[in-house]
Amino acid sequence: MKPFVPKFVWFDGKIIKDEDANVPVMTHAIHYGTSVFEGLRGYWNSKNLYIFRLNDHIKRFRNSGKVYSISLRFTDKEITNAIISLCKKNNVKESCYIRPFYFVGKHGINLHVTEKTPTHAAVVMFPFGELFNKNGIKAGVSSWRRINDISTPPLAKMGGNYLNSILATQESKRNGYDEAILLDHLGNISEAPGENIFIIRDEKLLTPPPSSSALEGITKDSVIKIAKDLGYQTIEREIPRTEIYFSDEVFLTGTAAEITPVISIDGKTVGDGKVGKITGRIRTIYSDITMGKNKKYSKWITPVY
Ligand SMILES: Cc1ncc(COP(=O)(O)O)c(C=O)c1O
């Protein structure tokens, strides 16, 4: 089966053809990175399309803009409806990635952005399979440090923040790794360019807190809850770089990456170099939830049809 071609996008309250959704070259966001975005997944289980943790993504979407006084001129309900109606309009019947975003429009070269500054909002979507090899990836610690709350708040999901992610990704690919791991400004483990990180030591999960410049990941939160159900404790605390080399298991979490095992870091094998036991157990439950096969977490999924 050929992947669907999404013909329509949602732009400022209307569903229009993709080719008709254009912006002027003086759009502020192009010049200064003044955009906010979210990434969601829709999971097709051959009967219905389920959007994972839609409300939580919309909450973070709105919060990100508050940091910079960039206004989202649509209610949560309107954004929810935009996403669902766009899935329907594109007749999506396979797993997809959904990208809502809003950005500063025409504002000249003025850096004084306020709640009144003109903004636009849009939603696009496209077919999406696995981002990484599910058998595990090789990661390397980056020489670039993660952006920090002292200058560029990493908890706000802004377009401009991803310049830091791009630098780390370029370096990791140059060095033959699949993905980068960034340290925060103090040298503790922070996160990957587009994923949170967990390490497992002695059957305990450890993950860096937001104060280590780690995004408040929705997949991360899901994993902590699933792990708790399975009887595993998660400790959110600073993780010095060295500890990562002591780990029994390491995995990344993110909407796009889902739960991706890391089997080597800086050329050193993690555990036995295979998908870890606990990582595997959590991943199976996560996958069942996204596919609508786990009643306990049915509140996390929104059916489209
Ligand atoms: C920098 C960064 N960290 C972590 C994540 C994981 O967040 P989530 O699980 O909400 O997708 C993402 C993806 O959105 C990200 O871009």
PDBQT file of the ligand as one rigid body, heavy atoms in Angstrom, charges set to zero:
ROOT
HETATM    1  C1  LIG A 401      14.055  18.263  22.721  1.00  0.00    +0.000 C 
HETATM    2  C2  LIG A 401      13.012  17.223  22.953  1.00  0.00    +0.000 A 
HETATM    3  N1  LIG A 401      13.064  16.507  24.089  1.00  0.00    +0.000 NA
HETATM    4  C3  LIG A 401      12.149  15.559  24.355  1.00  0.00    +0.000 A 
HETATM    5  C4  LIG A 401      11.128  15.284  23.475  1.00  0.00    +0.000 A 
HETATM    6  C5  LIG A 401      10.129  14.235  23.802  1.00  0.00    +0.000 C 
HETATM    7  O1  LIG A 401       8.881  14.798  24.094  1.00  0.00    +0.000 OA
HETATM    8  P1  LIG A 401       7.525  14.041  23.826  1.00  0.00    +0.000 P 
HETATM    9  O2  LIG A 401       7.653  12.707  24.484  1.00  0.00    +0.000 OA
HETATM   10  O3  LIG A 401       6.495  14.886  24.459  1.00  0.00    +0.000 OA
HETATM   11  O4  LIG A 401       7.379  13.921  22.354  1.00  0.00    +0.000 OA
HETATM   12  C6  LIG A 401      11.029  16.012  22.291  1.00  0.00    +0.000 A 
HETATM   13  C7  LIG A 401       9.935  15.778  21.338  1.00  0.00    +0.000 C 
HETATM   14  O5  LIG A 401       8.951  16.472  21.376  1.00  0.00    +0.000 OA
HETATM   15  C8  LIG A 401      11.997  17.007  22.020  1.00  0.00    +0.000 A 
HETATM   16  O6  LIG A 401      11.944  17.710  20.886  1.00  0.00    +0.000 OA
ENDROOT
TORSDOF 0
